Each structure stands twice: as structure tokens, then as C-alpha cells.
Amino acid sequence: MTDKTYVQTLIDYNAWANEVCYKSVMALPPEEISKERPSLLVSILASLNHLLAMDEVWLAHMTGGTHPYTELRAMITEDMAELWQKRQEMDKTLTDYTAGLSEAELSEVIDYTMIEGKQGSLSRAMMLSHLALHGNYHRGWIAGLFGQIPQLPTASDLPVYERALREGGLPAMP
């Protein structure tokens, strides 16, 4: 699938969901954010760092750039304010990047090598779709970590996004 409107909507939704997630996380006591818990990525903080690092990895694949990461659990920063700033910058970069792509560029198949050395090929549209799906996957893990606090996370699924757009007077999803 290379429908630009669809891909752009996924990336816009992902940025919104990241904001909802970060606001919920930043409302927690700091010790809860970094506390190690039974989880693939160990903590809420580590999970947020992973999401940002992997977005940087996939953006590098799409743009022919490089990234500094050698492990999936890379910690960019332990400072939540700095991490939130970097997250916002990455979401803007991805939104702008996607907006600037043509249908042909979305369809272009790109070869890539993952951190652990596995190789693959995906269209740019599928890479961008993966970023949104990967974000949802790990925000779900973070929601599970909220349950261990115990604290309810803020909902951020697609119908909630649609309502937020409508209630904010913004254009509806296509």
C-alpha cells in the first residue's frame, strides 16, 4: 500500500499518541518512570528511549543516513524533559518527511540491515507504517507497566484520536 493520505494519517496519529503517552508518563513520580519491572524493555523510561532510537534507525534506513545504535535497548537520555523534546523533534521530522514524499518515493523498496545484522527490504510506505505500528506496540507495553504501578494509562487508540481531532475542531481523518 502506498496511499500517501493513509501513511500520513498513520504518522500524524503516531505523533499524537506519543504526546498522549508522554503526558501520562510525565505525570508519574520520577521513580516510577525509571523503576525496573518485569518487561521486555525493563522500564517505562527504557521503553520510551527504545521507541525514539528505533524511529531514528528507520529514518536512517529511509534517507540513506546512519545512526549510532548498536543495541535495541539503547538509552538516549535518562532525563524525561530532554527525551520529550527529542521525541517531539522526531515526530515533527517524521511528519514533515512523510509530507514531502511523492507516491513514487513511498513505493520505493529500500534494502536495510537491522542492528543485529538481519537484512530485509520494505517499501518506504511500509517502513513508515511500521513506525506507527511499532509505536502502538510499545505504547501498549508501557500501558501494561502503568498497571504494575498501579495507575491507569491514558487511552490513545485510533477512535480516541478521531474524537480528539473532532473535539479540537481539526479536520477529520480521511
Long-range contacts (C-beta under 8 A, 24 or more apart in sequence): 1-125, 1-126, 1-129, 2-103, 2-106, 2-107, 2-123, 2-125, 3-125, 4-98, 4-101, 4-103, 4-106, 5-174, 6-174, 7-98, 7-106, 7-125, 7-128, 7-129, 8-95, 8-98, 8-99, 9-173, 9-174, 10-128, 10-129, 10-132, 11-94, 11-95, 11-98, 11-128, 11-131, 11-132, 12-95, 13-132, 13-158, 13-161, 13-173, 14-91, 14-94, 14-131, 14-132, 14-135, 14-136, 15-91, 15-92, 15-94, 15-95, 16-156, 16-161, 16-164, 17-135, 17-136, 17-139, 17-156, 17-161, 18-51, 18-87, 18-91, 18-135, 18-139, 19-88, 19-91, 20-154, 20-155, 20-156, 20-160, 21-48, 21-139, 21-142, 21-153, 21-154, 21-156, 22-48, 22-84, 22-87, 23-154, 24-146, 24-153, 24-154, 25-80, 25-142, 26-80, 26-84, 28-149, 28-151, 30-80, 32-149, 32-151, 33-80, 34-78, 37-145, 37-148, 38-148, 39-141, 39-144, 39-145, 40-141, 41-73, 41-138, 41-141, 42-73, 43-145, 44-142, 44-145, 44-146, 45-75, 45-78, 45-80, 45-83, 46-73, 46-75, 47-138, 47-141, 47-142, 47-145, 48-83, 48-87, 48-142, 49-73, 49-74, 49-75, 49-76, 49-77, 49-83, 50-74, 50-138, 51-87, 51-134, 51-135, 51-138, 51-139, 52-76, 52-83, 52-86, 52-87, 52-90, 54-131, 54-134, 55-90, 55-94, 55-131, 55-135, 56-90, 57-115, 58-127, 58-130, 58-131, 59-90, 59-93, 59-94, 59-97, 61-110, 61-112, 61-127, 62-97, 62-110, 62-124, 62-127, 62-128, 63-97, 69-115, 70-115, 71-115, 72-115, 72-116, 94-128, 94-131, 98-128
